[in-house]
Amino acid sequence: LNAAPVRAPRQRVRFLPAPAPGGGGAVELVAARVPVLADHPLGKGTAGPFPLPGPGETGTGSITVSVAVRGPRFKKLKIGAGHRLDVKASGVFVLGVGHGNKLLTDLYNCHLTKVYIVGGLFGKATDDFSDTGNLVEKTTFDHITREKLERILAVIQGTNQKALLMYSNIDMKTQEAYELAVKGLIRPMGKCPPIITAVRCLHFALPEFQLEIHCLHETQQYLRKMVHEMGLELKSSAVCTQVRRIRDGVFTVDDALPRTQWNLQSIQEAIQNCQLKVETELEKTLG
């Protein structure tokens, strides 16, 4: 940021001494536009002409002075983190820079849905529900079918839909509820337990499976535990092999910057590209 081009220093009018017409050592004040040295990135500036001091000396000259000027434009930046990802998860992680920290708070108050791709593996259980944890037990899984898995997913989604309506505090028989449903705005606007708003099976090939989970107020460890409990419901066991967030509210994987693009130009473009949809979502949800 400090190496980027900056605007020219501001100008101001000053009355500077100059030789008067006719010579003789007389001096008069002349209006001139000079740069404001406080805007200069360096620590020096040229000022003058001034009368040369000292007994018997006449004429004028310029002197170079060191002044306390602004120095680097940026010495630190305030960076805020959105919904965090733990060390075993990957995907979309939203950061706020400067004024973006307030927007992060506003987006948090919108309680927007996040979407994950979650991978699982039937046949074993670990102490932390992930495939890298300490092995607790091994079980059979040949009896599991995609149909059985999808029945479990339907039960999970149905139970969570009831919780969503309960925590949304909306009378479903009102016009307000209908209008919110049309806009997709039925969601809890306060604190509540994790809620799964939608879940579906993307891939099933024993012992592996992959789910797409839409949720609110979750943690990545909650999703791993969910995989573990699904294994128990299917009379087996399961561990989580992957948790990847592909959407966080209005932000998707397409908006994310890989590490090779962590530079000023890419970050500026990403902020500009996302600005409109952030403003639109805040207007729609918070008015």
C-alpha positions in Angstrom: 0.0 0.0 0.0 2.8 2.4 0.9 4.5 1.7 -2.4 1.3 2.5 -4.4 1.0 5.9 -6.2 -0.3 8.6 -4.0 -2.1 11.9 -4.7 0.0 15.0 -5.2 0.6 17.1 -2.0 -2.1 19.7 -1.3 -1.3 23.3 -2.2 -1.7 26.4 0.0 -1.1 30.1 -0.5 1.7 31.7 1.5 3.1 35.2 1.4 6.8 34.8 0.8 9.5 37.5 1.0 10.9 38.6 -2.4 13.2 41.4 -3.7 11.2 44.5 -4.2 11.3 46.2 -7.7 14.1 48.8 -7.9 16.6 46.8 -5.9 18.4 48.5 -3.0 17.9 45.4 -0.8 14.2 46.2 -0.2 11.9 43.2 0.4 8.2 42.7 -0.2 5.8 39.9 0.4 4.5 38.0 -2.7 1.6 35.5 -2.7 2.7 32.1 -3.9 1.2 28.5 -4.0 3.4 26.1 -2.2 3.0 22.4 -1.4 1.9 21.4 2.1 5.0 19.7 3.6 2.8 17.7 6.0 1.6 15.8 2.9 5.1 15.0 1.7 6.1 11.3 2.3 9.7 12.2 3.0 11.2 14.2 5.9 12.6 17.1 4.0 11.2 20.1 2.1 12.6 23.2 0.4 11.3 26.5 1.7 12.1 30.0 0.7 13.2 32.4 -0.6 14.0 34.0 2.8 16.1 37.0 3.6 19.6 35.8 4.4 20.3 36.6 8.1 23.4 38.2 9.4 24.7 41.8 9.8 25.6 43.4 6.5 24.1 40.6 4.4 21.5 41.4 1.7 19.5 39.4 -0.8 17.5 36.2 -0.5 18.0 32.5 -0.7 16.4 29.1 -0.3 17.1 26.7 2.5 16.3 23.0 2.9 14.7 22.1 6.2 13.7 18.8 7.9 10.1 18.9 9.0 7.9 16.4 10.9 5.8 15.1 8.0 3.4 12.2 7.6 5.9 9.4 6.7 4.4 6.1 5.5 0.6 6.3 4.8 0.0 3.0 6.6 1.8 1.6 9.6 -0.8 -1.0 10.6 -4.2 -2.2 9.3 -7.0 -3.6 11.3 -7.9 -7.1 10.0 -11.1 -8.9 11.3 -11.9 -12.5 10.9 -15.4 -13.7 9.9 -16.7 -17.2 10.6 -13.6 -19.1 11.5 -12.2 -22.4 10.1 -10.4 -24.8 12.3 -7.0 -26.4 11.3 -8.6 -29.5 9.8 -11.1 -27.6 7.6 -10.6 -25.6 4.4 -12.5 -23.4 2.0 -14.0 -19.9 2.2 -12.7 -17.8 5.0 -13.9 -14.1 5.0 -11.7 -11.3 6.3 -12.5 -7.7 6.8 -10.0 -4.8 6.3 -10.5 -1.4 7.9 -14.2 -0.4 7.4 -14.8 -4.0 6.3 -14.7 -5.0 10.0 -18.1 -3.2 10.6 -19.5 -4.9 7.5 -18.4 -8.3 9.0 -20.4 -7.5 12.1 -23.4 -6.6 10.0 -23.1 -9.8 8.0 -22.9 -11.8 11.2 -26.1 -10.2 12.3 -27.8 -11.3 9.1 -27.3 -15.0 10.2 -26.7 -16.2 6.6 -26.4 -19.8 5.6 -23.1 -21.5 5.1 -22.5 -24.5 2.8 -20.0 -27.3 3.3 -18.8 -30.3 1.4 -18.3 -33.0 4.0 -16.6 -36.3 3.3 -17.1 -39.5 5.3 -15.8 -43.0 5.7 -17.8 -45.9 7.1 -16.3 -48.7 9.1 -14.3 -47.0 11.9 -14.5 -44.5 14.7 -12.0 -42.2 16.3 -11.7 -40.1 19.4 -12.2 -36.7 17.5 -14.5 -38.0 14.8 -11.9 -37.3 12.0 -10.0 -39.9 10.0 -6.7 -38.6 11.6 -7.8 -39.2 15.2 -6.9 -42.1 17.4 -8.8 -45.2 16.3 -11.4 -46.3 18.8 -13.2 -49.2 16.9 -13.7 -50.8 13.6 -17.1 -52.0 12.4 -18.8 -53.6 9.4 -20.5 -51.5 6.8 -21.6 -53.8 4.0 -25.3 -53.5 5.0 -25.4 -49.8 4.4 -27.0 -48.6 1.2 -27.5 -45.1 -0.3 -31.3 -45.4 0.3 -30.7 -46.0 4.1 -28.3 -43.1 4.2 -30.7 -40.8 2.5 -33.5 -41.8 4.9 -31.2 -40.7 7.8 -30.5 -37.4 6.0 -34.3 -36.8 5.5 -34.9 -37.3 9.3 -32.0 -34.9 10.1 -33.4 -32.3 7.7 -37.0 -32.6 9.0 -36.0 -32.3 12.6 -33.8 -29.3 11.9 -36.6 -27.6 9.9 -38.9 -27.7 13.0 -36.1 -26.2 15.0 -35.5 -23.5 12.4 -39.2 -22.4 12.6 -39.2 -22.5 16.4 -36.1 -20.3 16.7 -37.2 -17.9 14.0 -40.2 -16.8 16.2 -42.5 -16.4 13.3 -46.2 -17.3 13.1 -46.3 -19.4 9.9 -50.0 -18.5 9.4 -49.2 -14.8 8.9 -48.6 -12.7 5.8 -45.2 -11.8 7.2 -44.2 -15.4 7.3 -45.2 -15.9 3.6 -43.3 -12.8 2.5 -40.2 -13.9 4.4 -40.4 -17.4 3.0 -40.6 -16.0 -0.6 -37.5 -14.0 0.0 -35.7 -16.9 1.7 -35.4 -14.9 4.9 -36.9 -17.4 7.4 -34.0 -17.9 9.7 -33.2 -17.2 13.4 -32.1 -13.6 14.0 -30.7 -14.4 17.4 -28.6 -17.0 19.2 -29.6 -20.6 18.7 -28.1 -24.0 18.5 -26.6 -25.2 15.2 -29.3 -25.8 12.6 -29.0 -27.9 9.4 -31.3 -26.2 6.8 -30.6 -28.7 4.0 -28.5 -31.8 3.5 -28.1 -34.2 0.5 -25.8 -37.0 -0.6 -23.5 -36.1 -3.5 -21.5 -39.3 -3.7 -21.9 -42.8 -2.3 -19.4 -45.6 -2.9 -18.8 -47.8 0.1 -17.1 -47.2 2.4 -16.9 -43.5 1.2 -19.6 -40.9 0.9 -19.9 -37.2 0.4 -22.5 -34.7 1.6 -23.5 -31.2 0.9 -24.7 -29.5 4.1 -26.4 -26.1 4.4 -26.3 -24.8 8.0 -26.4 -22.0 10.5 -24.4 -21.4 13.7 -22.3 -24.6 13.2 -18.7 -25.4 13.9 -16.6 -27.8 11.8 -16.4 -30.1 14.8 -20.2 -30.2 15.0 -20.3 -31.4 11.4 -17.7 -34.1 12.1 -19.8 -35.3 15.1 -22.8 -35.4 12.9 -21.0 -37.8 10.5 -20.1 -40.0 13.5 -23.8 -40.0 14.7 -25.0 -40.9 11.2 -22.7 -44.0 11.4 -24.2 -45.0 14.7 -27.8 -44.6 13.3 -26.8 -46.9 10.4 -25.6 -49.6 12.9 -22.0 -49.0 12.0 -19.5 -46.2 12.6 -18.1 -43.4 10.5 -15.4 -40.8 10.5 -15.1 -37.4 8.7 -12.5 -37.2 6.0 -13.1 -33.7 4.8 -14.8 -30.5 5.8 -14.7 -27.8 3.1 -16.7 -24.6 3.2 -17.8 -23.6 -0.3 -20.1 -20.7 0.7 -20.2 -18.3 3.6 -23.3 -16.1 3.1 -22.8 -14.1 0.0 -19.2 -15.3 -0.5 -18.4 -18.4 -2.6 -15.3 -20.3 -3.6 -15.2 -18.2 -6.8 -14.7 -15.1 -4.6 -11.8 -16.6 -2.6 -8.2 -15.9 -3.3 -5.7 -18.8 -3.2 -2.4 -18.1 -1.4 -0.6 -17.3 -4.7 -2.9 -14.3 -5.2 -2.4 -12.7 -1.8 -1.2 -9.4 -3.2 -2.5 -5.8 -3.2 -4.0 -5.8 -6.7 -5.9 -9.1 -6.2 -7.2 -8.1 -2.8 -8.4 -4.7 -4.2 -10.2 -6.4 -7.1 -11.8 -8.9 -4.7 -13.2 -6.2 -2.5 -14.6 -4.3 -5.5 -16.2 -7.4 -7.0 -17.9 -8.3 -3.7 -19.0 -4.8 -2.7 -22.4 -4.8 -4.5 -23.6 -8.1 -3.3 -22.6 -7.3 0.3 -24.6 -4.0 0.1 -27.5 -5.8 -1.5 -27.7 -8.5 1.2 -27.4 -6.0 4.0 -30.2 -3.9 2.5 -32.4 -6.9 2.0 -31.9 -8.4 5.5 -31.2 -5.4 7.8 -32.9 -2.7 5.7 
